[in-house]
Amino acid sequence: MVRASAGAHDTARADCPLTGETADPRLLKSAIAAAVREAGWHATLEATGPQGRWRADVLATSPDDGRRVAWEAQLARQHDDDTLARTKRYTGDGLEVVWVFDRPVASAVPAVIVEVEHSSIRAAAPLVRLHVDRCQPGACSRYRDLPAAPPCPGHERWEPATLDLDASVGLVCRDTAVWVRLPAAENKHDARTGRSAGWWWTSPVYLRRAEAVHDAQRATDTQVTGERAAMRQAKQQAEHQRSQRERRRLADAERHAERLAALVERQERLTPMVIRQVTAQVGTAPWRRGQRIVLLVDDDPR
């Protein structure tokens, strides 16, 4: 948590560039400038660019003058198009820019979300930290389709994190926090920033660690390529055999139905001849009950 220092900036002076602003922007700009100086950089309030192309709330300059970062404390509402246009003016002059908002924004510009309360500032930066999870031996979720899973190469998991404002400013100045697009973190939702996808602050160390996990995954995938190909071939063969058995079953059922139909047709054809022969022999005509021929002898069906 950053607290405003009574000596951080004198807004009572007539020539103070912050004179006339509300308390929150003055506090925020002073806190940013103090954090920049704490990181060993030079901080200039209300710095103006060539020919007035831009006016930075706080211009941070590295000790070797190799980097300049414009910090914009934008607590008032501003259209996203204006934010992008102002960002381009900075980058066009070779400056980096970090916007400091007090609410979620849709723009993909480098930004820090803060909460300003009286004399304190709490930072809720869109920051993610990498965690690498490892499965139990032989039970890697990435290779559940294999009879014996290889050692787990690791699974990246990006989780939202928070830092104090001074720590956030220091990381940016020291280039130990970078603004990057992280597709792997897109399903993470940070209620503080409203972000569910897109760009995040994170450490280059985490990025290298994530790439190492990807390399290990690709290497392990290559190792099991042959085994997976053999499993696919065996599965295809088993499906082909099941298909052949089903075709044989259907063919047998069709032949059985044909034989049964032929038997019924033969029986229907022979029935009249049998009735005539029986009638001639016993003198009584039999009658049919369904598929049976019944002969009455002394009024009893036989």
C-alpha positions as CSV (number, residue, x, y, z in Angstrom):
1,M,0.0,0.0,0.0
2,V,1.3,3.4,-0.9
3,R,0.8,6.4,1.5
4,A,1.2,10.0,0.5
5,S,4.0,11.7,2.2
6,A,3.6,15.3,3.4
7,G,7.0,16.1,1.8
8,A,6.5,14.2,-1.4
9,H,5.1,17.3,-3.3
10,D,4.2,20.8,-2.4
11,T,0.9,21.6,-4.1
12,A,0.6,24.9,-2.1
13,R,3.3,26.6,-4.2
14,A,1.9,29.0,-6.9
15,D,4.1,27.4,-9.6
16,C,3.2,23.8,-8.7
17,P,1.9,22.0,-11.8
18,L,-0.6,20.1,-9.7
19,T,-2.3,23.3,-8.3
20,G,-6.0,23.3,-8.9
21,E,-6.5,19.5,-9.2
22,T,-8.6,17.4,-6.9
23,A,-6.9,15.5,-4.1
24,D,-6.9,12.1,-5.7
25,P,-5.0,13.0,-8.9
26,R,-2.4,15.0,-6.9
27,L,-1.9,12.1,-4.4
28,L,-1.6,9.6,-7.3
29,K,0.9,11.6,-9.3
30,S,3.0,12.3,-6.2
31,A,2.9,8.6,-5.3
32,I,4.0,7.6,-8.8
33,A,6.8,10.2,-8.8
34,A,8.0,9.0,-5.4
35,A,8.0,5.3,-6.6
36,V,9.9,6.3,-9.7
37,R,12.6,8.0,-7.6
38,E,12.7,5.1,-5.2
39,A,13.5,2.9,-8.1
40,G,16.5,5.1,-8.8
41,W,15.0,7.0,-11.8
42,H,14.4,10.7,-12.4
43,A,10.8,11.8,-12.2
44,T,9.4,15.0,-13.7
45,L,5.8,16.1,-13.1
46,E,3.8,17.5,-16.0
47,A,6.6,17.0,-18.5
48,T,5.8,18.4,-22.0
49,G,6.9,16.8,-25.2
50,P,8.3,18.5,-28.4
51,Q,5.9,21.1,-29.8
52,G,3.4,20.2,-27.1
53,R,2.6,16.8,-28.7
54,W,2.1,15.3,-25.3
55,R,2.0,16.2,-21.6
56,A,3.0,13.4,-19.2
57,D,1.7,13.5,-15.6
58,V,5.0,11.9,-14.6
59,L,7.9,11.4,-16.9
60,A,10.3,8.7,-15.6
61,T,13.8,8.7,-17.1
62,S,16.3,6.0,-16.4
63,P,19.7,6.9,-14.9
64,D,21.5,6.4,-18.2
65,D,18.7,8.2,-20.1
66,G,18.2,5.1,-22.2
67,R,14.5,4.7,-21.3
68,R,11.7,7.1,-20.7
69,V,8.3,6.0,-19.4
70,A,5.3,8.3,-19.3
71,W,2.9,7.6,-16.5
72,E,-0.6,8.9,-17.0
73,A,-2.9,9.1,-14.0
74,Q,-6.2,9.0,-15.8
75,L,-8.9,9.1,-13.1
76,A,-11.4,11.0,-15.2
77,R,-13.4,9.3,-17.8
78,Q,-11.8,9.0,-21.2
79,H,-12.9,7.4,-24.4
80,D,-10.8,4.4,-25.5
81,D,-10.1,6.0,-28.8
82,D,-8.5,9.0,-27.0
83,T,-6.4,6.7,-24.9
84,L,-5.1,4.9,-28.0
85,A,-4.4,8.2,-29.8
86,R,-2.5,9.7,-26.8
87,T,-0.6,6.4,-26.5
88,K,0.5,6.6,-30.1
89,R,1.8,10.2,-29.6
90,Y,4.1,8.9,-26.8
91,T,5.3,5.8,-28.7
92,G,5.9,8.0,-31.8
93,D,8.4,10.0,-29.8
94,G,10.1,6.8,-28.5
95,L,8.5,6.8,-25.0
96,E,6.9,3.9,-23.2
97,V,3.6,4.7,-21.5
98,V,1.7,3.2,-18.6
99,W,-1.8,4.3,-17.8
100,V,-3.1,4.4,-14.3
101,F,-6.9,4.0,-14.0
102,D,-9.2,3.6,-11.1
103,R,-11.6,1.4,-13.0
104,P,-11.6,-1.4,-15.6
105,V,-11.0,-0.4,-19.2
106,A,-11.4,-2.2,-22.5
107,S,-8.2,-0.8,-24.1
108,A,-5.2,-3.1,-24.5
109,V,-2.8,-0.2,-23.5
110,P,-0.3,-0.9,-20.7
111,A,-2.3,-0.1,-17.6
112,V,-2.4,-0.4,-13.8
113,I,-5.7,-0.3,-11.9
114,V,-5.6,1.5,-8.6
115,E,-7.9,2.3,-5.7
116,V,-7.4,5.7,-4.1
117,E,-8.7,6.2,-0.6
118,H,-7.9,9.5,1.2
119,S,-4.2,9.3,1.9
120,S,-3.6,5.8,0.7
121,I,-3.4,4.1,-2.7
122,R,-4.0,0.4,-3.2
123,A,-2.8,-1.1,-6.5
124,A,-4.8,-3.9,-8.2
125,A,-2.6,-4.3,-11.3
126,P,-3.6,-6.8,-14.1
127,L,-0.7,-8.9,-13.0
128,V,-0.4,-12.7,-13.4
129,R,2.0,-15.1,-11.7
130,L,3.0,-18.4,-13.2
131,H,2.6,-21.7,-11.3
132,V,3.9,-25.0,-12.8
133,D,1.9,-28.0,-11.7
134,R,3.2,-31.6,-11.9
135,C,1.1,-34.7,-12.0
136,Q,1.8,-37.8,-9.9
137,P,4.2,-40.3,-11.6
138,G,2.5,-42.3,-14.3
139,A,-0.7,-40.2,-14.0
140,C,-0.1,-37.2,-16.2
141,S,-3.4,-35.7,-17.4
142,R,-1.8,-34.8,-20.7
143,Y,-1.2,-38.5,-21.5
144,R,-4.2,-40.3,-20.1
145,D,-4.7,-42.1,-23.4
146,L,-1.5,-44.0,-23.0
147,P,-1.3,-47.3,-21.0
148,A,1.8,-46.0,-19.2
149,A,2.1,-42.3,-19.1
150,P,5.6,-40.7,-19.3
151,P,6.9,-38.4,-16.6
152,C,4.8,-35.2,-16.4
153,P,6.6,-32.3,-18.3
154,G,4.6,-29.8,-16.3
155,H,1.4,-27.7,-16.8
156,E,1.4,-23.9,-16.7
157,R,-1.2,-22.2,-14.6
158,W,-1.5,-18.4,-14.6
159,E,-3.1,-16.8,-11.6
160,P,-3.9,-13.1,-11.0
161,A,-1.8,-11.4,-8.4
162,T,-1.6,-7.9,-6.9
163,L,1.3,-5.6,-6.0
164,D,1.5,-2.3,-4.2
165,L,1.7,0.7,-6.5
166,D,5.4,1.5,-5.6
167,A,6.3,-2.1,-6.3
168,S,4.5,-2.1,-9.6
169,V,6.2,1.2,-10.7
170,G,9.6,-0.2,-9.6
171,L,9.1,-3.4,-11.6
172,V,8.2,-1.5,-14.8
173,C,11.2,0.8,-14.4
174,R,13.6,-2.1,-13.8
175,D,12.0,-3.9,-16.7
176,T,11.2,-6.9,-14.5
177,A,7.5,-6.6,-15.4
178,V,6.5,-6.6,-19.0
179,W,3.2,-6.1,-20.8
180,V,2.5,-9.2,-22.9
181,R,-0.4,-11.1,-24.4
182,L,-0.9,-14.4,-22.7
183,P,-3.4,-16.7,-24.5
184,A,-2.9,-19.3,-21.8
185,A,-4.2,-16.8,-19.2
186,E,-7.3,-15.7,-21.2
187,N,-9.7,-17.9,-19.2
188,K,-8.6,-16.2,-16.0
189,H,-11.0,-13.5,-14.8
190,D,-9.8,-10.8,-12.4
191,A,-12.7,-9.1,-10.7
192,R,-10.5,-6.2,-9.8
193,T,-9.7,-5.3,-13.4
194,G,-12.6,-6.8,-15.2
195,R,-10.2,-8.6,-17.5
196,S,-11.0,-12.1,-18.8
197,A,-8.6,-12.1,-21.7
198,G,-5.8,-10.2,-23.3
199,W,-2.8,-8.4,-22.0
200,W,-1.2,-8.7,-18.6
201,W,1.9,-7.6,-16.6
202,T,4.2,-10.5,-15.7
203,S,7.8,-11.2,-15.1
204,P,10.2,-12.2,-18.0
205,V,11.3,-15.0,-15.6
206,Y,7.8,-16.4,-15.7
207,L,7.7,-16.2,-19.5
208,R,11.0,-18.1,-19.8
209,R,9.7,-20.7,-17.4
210,A,6.5,-21.1,-19.4
211,E,8.5,-21.5,-22.6
212,A,10.6,-24.2,-20.9
213,V,7.4,-26.0,-19.9
214,H,6.2,-25.8,-23.6
215,D,9.6,-27.2,-24.8
216,A,9.3,-30.1,-22.3
217,Q,5.7,-30.8,-23.5
218,R,6.7,-30.7,-27.1
219,A,9.7,-33.0,-26.4
220,T,7.5,-35.5,-24.5
221,D,4.8,-35.4,-27.2
222,T,7.5,-36.3,-29.8
223,Q,8.6,-39.2,-27.6
224,V,5.1,-40.7,-27.5
225,T,4.3,-40.1,-31.2
226,G,5.1,-43.7,-32.2
227,E,3.2,-45.2,-29.3
228,R,0.1,-43.1,-30.1
229,A,0.3,-44.0,-33.8
230,A,0.5,-47.7,-32.9
231,M,-2.5,-47.3,-30.6
232,R,-4.5,-45.5,-33.3
233,Q,-3.6,-48.3,-35.8
234,A,-4.7,-51.0,-33.3
235,K,-7.9,-49.1,-32.6
236,Q,-8.6,-48.9,-36.3
237,Q,-8.0,-52.6,-36.8
238,A,-10.3,-53.4,-33.8
239,E,-13.0,-51.2,-35.3
240,H,-12.6,-52.9,-38.7
241,Q,-12.9,-56.3,-37.1
242,R,-16.0,-55.2,-35.2
243,S,-17.5,-53.9,-38.5
244,Q,-16.8,-57.2,-40.2
245,R,-18.4,-59.2,-37.4
246,E,-21.5,-56.9,-37.6
247,R,-21.7,-57.4,-41.4
248,R,-21.5,-61.2,-41.0
249,R,-24.2,-61.1,-38.3
250,L,-26.5,-59.1,-40.5
251,A,-25.8,-61.4,-43.4
252,D,-26.6,-64.5,-41.3
253,A,-29.8,-62.9,-40.0
254,E,-30.8,-62.2,-43.6
255,R,-30.1,-65.7,-44.7
256,H,-32.1,-67.1,-41.8
257,A,-35.0,-64.9,-42.6
258,E,-34.9,-66.0,-46.3
259,R,-34.9,-69.7,-45.2
260,L,-37.8,-69.2,-42.9
261,A,-39.8,-67.4,-45.6
262,A,-39.1,-70.3,-48.0
263,L,-40.2,-72.8,-45.4
264,V,-43.5,-70.9,-44.8
265,E,-44.1,-70.6,-48.5
266,R,-43.5,-74.4,-49.0
267,Q,-45.9,-75.2,-46.1
268,E,-48.6,-73.0,-47.6
269,R,-48.1,-74.7,-51.0
270,L,-48.4,-78.2,-49.5
271,T,-51.3,-77.6,-47.1
272,P,-54.1,-78.0,-49.7
273,M,-52.7,-81.4,-50.9
274,V,-52.4,-82.6,-47.3
275,I,-56.0,-81.7,-46.7
276,R,-57.2,-83.6,-49.7
277,Q,-55.3,-86.7,-48.8
278,V,-56.6,-86.7,-45.2
279,T,-60.2,-86.1,-46.4
280,A,-59.9,-89.0,-48.8
281,Q,-58.5,-91.3,-46.2
282,V,-60.9,-90.6,-43.2
283,G,-63.9,-89.2,-45.0
284,T,-63.9,-86.0,-42.9
285,A,-62.4,-82.7,-44.1
286,P,-60.0,-81.2,-41.5
287,W,-60.1,-77.6,-40.6
288,R,-57.3,-75.1,-39.9
289,R,-56.6,-73.5,-36.6
290,G,-53.8,-70.9,-37.4
291,Q,-51.0,-72.9,-38.8
292,R,-52.3,-76.3,-37.5
293,I,-54.6,-78.7,-39.3
294,V,-57.2,-80.2,-36.9
295,L,-59.0,-83.4,-37.7
296,L,-62.4,-84.1,-35.9
297,V,-62.8,-87.7,-34.9
298,D,-66.0,-88.4,-32.9
299,D,-66.3,-84.6,-32.4
300,D,-62.9,-84.6,-30.6
301,P,-60.1,-82.6,-32.2
302,R,-57.1,-84.8,-32.9
